[in-house]
């Protein structure tokens, strides 16, 4: 019995360690296998949103990506690098169940988080591995460096084609007090972006992961949700705060639960002293297009 318990514990934390993530760069094409939990969600023959593999059967994404759409319309690609070229390491799965958060609000984007159950489990390889999830009580202080990945647009309001290959960008966390100067956000959200703009997620990245490396593991702290434009000064991207949903996720994934790890930040959060002269009067910002906010580095 003791051996069995130990094996279950080991499986639950078999997350967040990609053996092929060997470089640290920002706003560039990701190396094959660098982000082995990244999912490409397809509907109608094309990529519409991102997502993340959180165990061998379940994917985490944004509720606005699939609200009102039956699961059989989706195909998920795991282990994918290119949207046009060959992907010898990838597998695909259909979707049998979609569980949007019961309190998801499409007008305010609150609780913009969703679970998708695949038709059958995937086997883990160097190119297909789950990400760890931020546990309840995690803290991401302002200025903390995080990474966002996706195949979303690489410019705001420009006629560039979406990238063929998976892209990655490093961004600083924007504290909620500071972020509330730009948006009407809730405690269920977190923000990230450079004050001067230039790097961001954008259309097509929605549902994808915002991750932080802690010790040897990558932990997902956010799900790409919404924003105004992409990479504009003073308008960071907004993400669903994963640590607020540990109980909800565990209530639906009762076997082989994802690995939850608390993200910790040292010192005092500089956001505690943040202030702004005006507050946004809107109740929220709608996701940009059906594939909402996504991914940039061009300015």
Residue, then its C-alpha position, 0 to 999 in steps of 0.5 A: x500500500x505504501x508503494x502505491x501511495x508513493x507512486x500516486x504522489x510522484x505522478x501528481x508532480x510529474x509536471x513542469x519540467x521540460x527536458x528540451x527547454x534549454x534556452x531563455x529568450x523573449x519574443x522569439x520562436x520557441x524551440x521544439x519541445x520547449x513548452x511541451x504542455x502547449x495545446x493548439x485548439x482547432x475548430x473549423x479547420x484552423x487554430x482558434x485558441x491555446x490551452x495547456x496540458x495539465x495531466x494525461x487527459x485534461x486541458x486548461x483553457x479560457x471559457x470565452x474560447x468555447x462558450x456555447x460550442x459543442x465539444x465535438x467541434x474541436x480538435x486538440x493538438x499536443x506536441x505541435x510546433x508549426x501550424x503549417x509544417x510537419x509535426x512528427x512529435x504531435x498527437x491529436x485528440x477530439x474533445x468529449x467534455x467541456x466544463x466552463x466555470x459556472x460563474x464565467x461572465x462574458x461581459x466582464x470576463x470574470x472567471x474566464x477559465x475552462x476544462x476540456x476532457x480529451x477523448x483518450x489519454x496522451x502518453x508523455x514524451x519529451x515533447x508532451x508533458x503537463x505543466x504544474x498549476x499555481x496552488x491556492x495562496x500563490x503570490x506573483x508580485x509586481x515585476x515578477x518575470x513570467x512567460x506566455x506562449x502561443x500562435x497568436x497575432x504578432x502585431x496589433x492592427x497590422x496585416x501580418x499573418x499569424x506566426x507559423x511556429x509557436x512563439x514565446x515572450x517574457x513579461x513582467x507581472x503588473x500588480x492588480x492595483x496598478x492594472x485596475x488603473x487600466x481595466x475593471x479587474x477582479x481578484x480572479x484576474x492577474x495582469x502582465x506587460x511592459x509599461x512601455x508596451x511592445x510585448x504582449x499576448x494577442x488574438x489567437x493566444x487566448x486560453x494559453x498559459x502564463x507560466x513562472x519557473x520556480x526552482x526546477x519547475x514551470x508553474x502556470x499562474x494565468x490563462x490568457x483572457x483579454x485586453x485592449x489592443x495588443x502590446x499598447x503602452x499602459x494596457x497590459x494583458x489580463x489573465x485568469x488567475x489560476x491559483x483561485x481555481x484549485x478547488x474547482x479544478x480538483x472537484x472535476x478532475x478526481x483521478x490523476x489530479x494535476x500537480x499544484x505548487x504554490x508560487x511564492x514571491x519574496x519581499x514586499x509587493x511594490x503594487x501595494x503602493x500603486x495608485x492612479x488618478x482615475x479608474x476605468x468606468x467600464x465593467x470589463x473589456x470584452x475578449x478581442x474576437x472569438x480568439x481574444x487576447x494573444x501574443x506580441x513582440x514587435x513594437 
